[in-house]
């Protein structure tokens, strides 16, 4: 499998090719998605007890919680070799 791994905090990594979305954890619809994943046994809590700041949706249906901000994760995924867009 080609691609690369990205740290989502506290020694946890994900395979970027399996990532569908990075979402902010503060909205009610996302909290419902987290509860649905918990009920189905598809929730992975990689926040290690810290405040959940981002929710990662994987192509397998798993929902992963991270204590890292979505903007930080996006920067890690894009890497240092990709140019930043100007707003």
VODO-69660 format. One record per atom (N, C-alpha, C): atom name; x, y, z. Coordinates in steps of 0.001 Angstrom, whole numbers, plus 500000, padded with zeros to 6 digits. Example, Ala and Ser with C-alpha at 12.3 -4.5 7.8 and 13.67 -1.06 7.14 Angstrom:
residues 2
atom site=N	c1=513190	c2=494310	c3=507800
atom site=CA	c1=512300	c2=495500	c3=507800
atom site=C	c1=513200	c2=496700	c3=507800
atom site=N	c1=512850	c2=497750	c3=507080
atom site=CA	c1=513670	c2=498940	c3=507140
atom site=C	c1=512900	c2=500030	c3=507870
//
This chain:
residues 87
atom site=N	c1=500841	c2=498824	c3=500000
atom site=CA	c1=500000	c2=500000	c3=500000
atom site=C	c1=500889	c2=501244	c3=500000
atom site=N	c1=500700	c2=502080	c3=499026
atom site=CA	c1=501498	c2=503292	c3=498888
atom site=C	c1=500877	c2=504405	c3=499735
atom site=N	c1=501661	c2=505391	c3=500105
atom site=CA	c1=501173	c2=506495	c3=500914
atom site=C	c1=502056	c2=506678	c3=502115
atom site=N	c1=501583	c2=507497	c3=503051
atom site=CA	c1=502402	c2=507710	c3=504226
atom site=C	c1=501550	c2=507811	c3=505481
atom site=N	c1=502224	c2=507662	c3=506609
atom site=CA	c1=501584	c2=507741	c3=507912
atom site=C	c1=501756	c2=509145	c3=508467
atom site=N	c1=500745	c2=509593	c3=509224
atom site=CA	c1=500790	c2=510916	c3=509838
atom site=C	c1=500427	c2=510772	c3=511310
atom site=N	c1=501180	c2=511447	c3=512160
atom site=CA	c1=500917	c2=511422	c3=513588
atom site=C	c1=499652	c2=512210	c3=513911
atom site=N	c1=498771	c2=511595	c3=514721
atom site=CA	c1=497571	c2=512296	c3=515180
atom site=C	c1=497661	c2=512572	c3=516673
atom site=N	c1=498847	c2=512403	c3=517222
atom site=CA	c1=499110	c2=512757	c3=518608
atom site=C	c1=499347	c2=511570	c3=519519
atom site=N	c1=500228	c2=511761	c3=520478
atom site=CA	c1=500513	c2=510808	c3=521546
atom site=C	c1=500926	c2=509431	c3=521020
atom site=N	c1=501711	c2=509427	c3=519957
atom site=CA	c1=502236	c2=508185	c3=519414
atom site=C	c1=501301	c2=507456	c3=518470
atom site=N	c1=500132	c2=508003	c3=518209
atom site=CA	c1=499179	c2=507370	c3=517293
atom site=C	c1=499364	c2=507924	c3=515889
atom site=N	c1=499233	c2=507052	c3=514899
atom site=CA	c1=499374	c2=507461	c3=513505
atom site=C	c1=498224	c2=506878	c3=512686
atom site=N	c1=497940	c2=507532	c3=511567
atom site=CA	c1=496951	c2=507016	c3=510632
atom site=C	c1=497587	c2=506948	c3=509246
atom site=N	c1=497014	c2=506131	c3=508408
atom site=CA	c1=497449	c2=506045	c3=507011
atom site=C	c1=496625	c2=507069	c3=506235
atom site=N	c1=497274	c2=508016	c3=505621
atom site=CA	c1=496614	c2=509144	c3=504964
atom site=C	c1=495683	c2=508688	c3=503839
atom site=N	c1=496034	c2=507632	c3=503138
atom site=CA	c1=495200	c2=507174	c3=502025
atom site=C	c1=493839	c2=506657	c3=502482
atom site=N	c1=493686	c2=506329	c3=503754
atom site=CA	c1=492423	c2=505820	c3=504279
atom site=C	c1=491558	c2=506934	c3=504870
atom site=N	c1=492088	c2=508134	c3=504970
atom site=CA	c1=491386	c2=509270	c3=505575
atom site=C	c1=490385	c2=509873	c3=504598
atom site=N	c1=489150	c2=510078	c3=505083
atom site=CA	c1=488104	c2=510689	c3=504274
atom site=C	c1=487914	c2=512144	c3=504660
atom site=N	c1=487881	c2=512438	c3=505976
atom site=CA	c1=487611	c2=513808	c3=506425
atom site=C	c1=488225	c2=514055	c3=507790
atom site=N	c1=488579	c2=515334	c3=508016
atom site=CA	c1=489003	c2=515810	c3=509331
atom site=C	c1=487990	c2=516874	c3=509729
atom site=N	c1=487305	c2=516662	c3=510838
atom site=CA	c1=486231	c2=517552	c3=511251
atom site=C	c1=486501	c2=518153	c3=512617
atom site=N	c1=485959	c2=519338	c3=512842
atom site=CA	c1=486021	c2=519974	c3=514142
atom site=C	c1=485031	c2=519262	c3=515059
atom site=N	c1=485412	c2=519001	c3=516284
atom site=CA	c1=484601	c2=518189	c3=517195
atom site=C	c1=483531	c2=518969	c3=517943
atom site=N	c1=483363	c2=520243	c3=517680
atom site=CA	c1=482498	c2=521075	c3=518515
atom site=C	c1=481024	c2=521115	c3=518119
atom site=N	c1=480646	c2=520612	c3=516965
atom site=CA	c1=479252	c2=520746	c3=516545
atom site=C	c1=478408	c2=519551	c3=517006
atom site=N	c1=477120	c2=519788	c3=517153
atom site=CA	c1=476193	c2=518748	c3=517585
atom site=C	c1=476109	c2=517577	c3=516586
atom site=N	c1=476070	c2=517831	c3=515268
atom site=CA	c1=476031	c2=516691	c3=514343
atom site=C	c1=477268	c2=515789	c3=514445
atom site=N	c1=478413	c2=516379	c3=514705
atom site=CA	c1=479634	c2=515581	c3=514838
atom site=C	c1=479584	c2=514783	c3=516133
atom site=N	c1=479068	c2=515366	c3=517198
atom site=CA	c1=478916	c2=514625	c3=518455
atom site=C	c1=477962	c2=513444	c3=518279
atom site=N	c1=476917	c2=513621	c3=517461
atom site=CA	c1=476013	c2=512495	c3=517168
atom site=C	c1=476742	c2=511407	c3=516382
atom site=N	c1=477572	c2=511809	c3=515435
atom site=CA	c1=478363	c2=510853	c3=514656
atom site=C	c1=479297	c2=510060	c3=515577
atom site=N	c1=479889	c2=510728	c3=516548
atom site=CA	c1=480760	c2=510057	c3=517516
atom site=C	c1=479965	c2=509030	c3=518309
atom site=N	c1=478773	c2=509399	c3=518768
atom site=CA	c1=477947	c2=508481	c3=519549
atom site=C	c1=477510	c2=507279	c3=518707
atom site=N	c1=477167	c2=507514	c3=517445
atom site=CA	c1=476796	c2=506413	c3=516551
atom site=C	c1=477956	c2=505443	c3=516373
atom site=N	c1=479160	c2=505987	c3=516188
atom site=CA	c1=480345	c2=505137	c3=516037
atom site=C	c1=480612	c2=504363	c3=517319
atom site=N	c1=480433	c2=505001	c3=518465
atom site=CA	c1=480626	c2=504332	c3=519762
atom site=C	c1=479648	c2=503154	c3=519880
atom site=N	c1=478377	c2=503392	c3=519520
atom site=CA	c1=477354	c2=502344	c3=519612
atom site=C	c1=477654	c2=501164	c3=518688
atom site=N	c1=478243	c2=501436	c3=517523
atom site=CA	c1=478558	c2=500391	c3=516546
atom site=C	c1=479916	c2=499733	c3=516793
atom site=N	c1=480684	c2=500255	c3=517743
atom site=CA	c1=482009	c2=499707	c3=518015
atom site=C	c1=483067	c2=500162	c3=517030
atom site=N	c1=482830	c2=501304	c3=516372
atom site=CA	c1=483756	c2=501818	c3=515370
atom site=C	c1=484530	c2=503049	c3=515841
atom site=N	c1=484442	c2=503370	c3=517124
atom site=CA	c1=485109	c2=504560	c3=517644
atom site=C	c1=486484	c2=504199	c3=518187
atom site=N	c1=487488	c2=504989	c3=517791
atom site=CA	c1=488845	c2=504855	c3=518315
atom site=C	c1=489193	c2=506174	c3=518978
atom site=N	c1=489423	c2=506131	c3=520300
atom site=CA	c1=489738	c2=507351	c3=521037
atom site=C	c1=491251	c2=507485	c3=521167
atom site=N	c1=491838	c2=508301	c3=520290
atom site=CA	c1=493287	c2=508532	c3=520316
atom site=C	c1=493616	c2=509847	c3=521015
atom site=N	c1=492643	c2=510393	c3=521756
atom site=CA	c1=492884	c2=511642	c3=522484
atom site=C	c1=493484	c2=511388	c3=523864
atom site=N	c1=493461	c2=510121	c3=524300
atom site=CA	c1=494042	c2=509718	c3=525582
atom site=C	c1=493558	c2=510574	c3=526740
atom site=N	c1=492244	c2=510806	c3=526800
atom site=CA	c1=491637	c2=511515	c3=527921
atom site=C	c1=491689	c2=513024	c3=527828
atom site=N	c1=492323	c2=513539	c3=526819
atom site=CA	c1=492366	c2=514991	c3=526659
atom site=C	c1=491156	c2=515455	c3=525866
atom site=N	c1=490961	c2=516761	c3=525798
atom site=CA	c1=489834	c2=517320	c3=525062
atom site=C	c1=489936	c2=516940	c3=523583
atom site=N	c1=488846	c2=516427	c3=523041
atom site=CA	c1=488809	c2=516075	c3=521620
atom site=C	c1=488670	c2=517342	c3=520800
atom site=N	c1=489623	c2=517571	c3=519915
atom site=CA	c1=489594	c2=518767	c3=519067
atom site=C	c1=489293	c2=518446	c3=517620
atom site=N	c1=489586	c2=517215	c3=517189
atom site=CA	c1=489273	c2=516854	c3=515814
atom site=C	c1=488768	c2=515422	c3=515754
atom site=N	c1=487951	c2=515193	c3=514735
atom site=CA	c1=487367	c2=513882	c3=514494
atom site=C	c1=487780	c2=513467	c3=513091
atom site=N	c1=488379	c2=512304	c3=512987
atom site=CA	c1=488835	c2=511805	c3=511695
atom site=C	c1=487908	c2=510680	c3=511248
atom site=N	c1=487394	c2=510809	c3=510043
atom site=CA	c1=486526	c2=509797	c3=509469
atom site=C	c1=487363	c2=508998	c3=508472
atom site=N	c1=487373	c2=507675	c3=508645
atom site=CA	c1=488170	c2=506802	c3=507788
atom site=C	c1=487267	c2=506116	c3=506767
atom site=N	c1=487852	c2=505630	c3=505693
atom site=CA	c1=487064	c2=504989	c3=504644
atom site=C	c1=486447	c2=503661	c3=505087
atom site=N	c1=486897	c2=503119	c3=506208
atom site=CA	c1=486345	c2=501880	c3=506753
atom site=C	c1=485115	c2=502130	c3=507627
atom site=N	c1=484783	c2=503413	c3=507836
atom site=CA	c1=483665	c2=503770	c3=508702
atom site=C	c1=484089	c2=504060	c3=510128
atom site=N	c1=485343	c2=503811	c3=510445
atom site=CA	c1=485828	c2=504109	c3=511787
atom site=C	c1=485898	c2=505612	c3=512001
atom site=N	c1=485650	c2=506011	c3=513248
atom site=CA	c1=485727	c2=507403	c3=513651
atom site=C	c1=486830	c2=507484	c3=514702
atom site=N	c1=487813	c2=508344	c3=514458
atom site=CA	c1=488962	c2=508467	c3=515344
atom site=C	c1=488960	c2=509847	c3=515974
atom site=N	c1=489098	c2=509881	c3=517296
atom site=CA	c1=489149	c2=511143	c3=518030
atom site=C	c1=490597	c2=511517	c3=518287
atom site=N	c1=490912	c2=512801	c3=518106
atom site=CA	c1=492274	c2=513285	c3=518330
atom site=C	c1=492234	c2=514587	c3=519126
atom site=N	c1=493256	c2=514795	c3=519939
atom site=CA	c1=493371	c2=516022	c3=520719
atom site=C	c1=494104	c2=517117	c3=519948
atom site=N	c1=494487	c2=516836	c3=518712
atom site=CA	c1=495200	c2=517793	c3=517872
atom site=C	c1=494187	c2=518584	c3=517046
atom site=N	c1=494429	c2=519873	c3=516878
atom site=CA	c1=493532	c2=520719	c3=516091
atom site=C	c1=493480	c2=520267	c3=514626
atom site=N	c1=492318	c2=520412	c3=513974
atom site=CA	c1=492218	c2=520027	c3=512561
atom site=C	c1=493226	c2=520747	c3=511669
atom site=N	c1=493492	c2=522020	c3=511954
atom site=CA	c1=494451	c2=522784	c3=511156
atom site=C	c1=495853	c2=522202	c3=511272
atom site=N	c1=496222	c2=521757	c3=512462
atom site=CA	c1=497534	c2=521155	c3=512681
atom site=C	c1=497649	c2=519829	c3=511933
atom site=N	c1=496602	c2=519025	c3=511999
atom site=CA	c1=496604	c2=517751	c3=511279
atom site=C	c1=496703	c2=517973	c3=509776
atom site=N	c1=495971	c2=518964	c3=509277
atom site=CA	c1=496021	c2=519275	c3=507849
atom site=C	c1=497433	c2=519680	c3=507440
atom site=N	c1=498085	c2=520493	c3=508251
atom site=CA	c1=499459	c2=520911	c3=507953
atom site=C	c1=500407	c2=519710	c3=507953
atom site=N	c1=500195	c2=518775	c3=508866
atom site=CA	c1=501045	c2=517582	c3=508910
atom site=C	c1=500839	c2=516722	c3=507669
atom site=N	c1=499603	c2=516618	c3=507226
atom site=CA	c1=499300	c2=515808	c3=506051
atom site=C	c1=499879	c2=516437	c3=504792
atom site=N	c1=499723	c2=517748	c3=504664
atom site=CA	c1=500250	c2=518434	c3=503486
atom site=C	c1=501761	c2=518402	c3=503456
atom site=N	c1=502392	c2=518412	c3=504591
atom site=CA	c1=503839	c2=518307	c3=504683
atom site=C	c1=504541	c2=519599	c3=504323
atom site=N	c1=505844	c2=519665	c3=504584
atom site=CA	c1=506604	c2=520882	c3=504334
atom site=C	c1=506863	c2=521154	c3=502853
atom site=N	c1=506708	c2=520129	c3=501999
atom site=CA	c1=507031	c2=520316	c3=500591
atom site=C	c1=505869	c2=520873	c3=499767
atom site=N	c1=504687	c2=520988	c3=500347
atom site=CA	c1=503534	c2=521510	c3=499606
atom site=C	c1=503397	c2=523011	c3=499877
atom site=N	c1=503211	c2=523821	c3=498843
atom site=CA	c1=503080	c2=525271	c3=499054
atom site=C	c1=501745	c2=525618	c3=499710
atom site=N	c1=501783	c2=526643	c3=500550
atom site=CA	c1=500560	c2=527098	c3=501205
atom site=C	c1=499789	c2=528007	c3=500248
atom site=N	c1=498471	c2=527928	c3=500323
atom site=CA	c1=497642	c2=528803	c3=499505
atom site=C	c1=497493	c2=530132	c3=500205
atom site=N	c1=497528	c2=531204	c3=499437
atom site=CA	c1=497308	c2=532520	c3=500023
atom site=C	c1=495825	c2=532842	c3=499956
atom site=N	c1=495317	c2=533468	c3=501011
atom site=CA	c1=493881	c2=533782	c3=501073
atom site=C	c1=493576	c2=535133	c3=500519
//
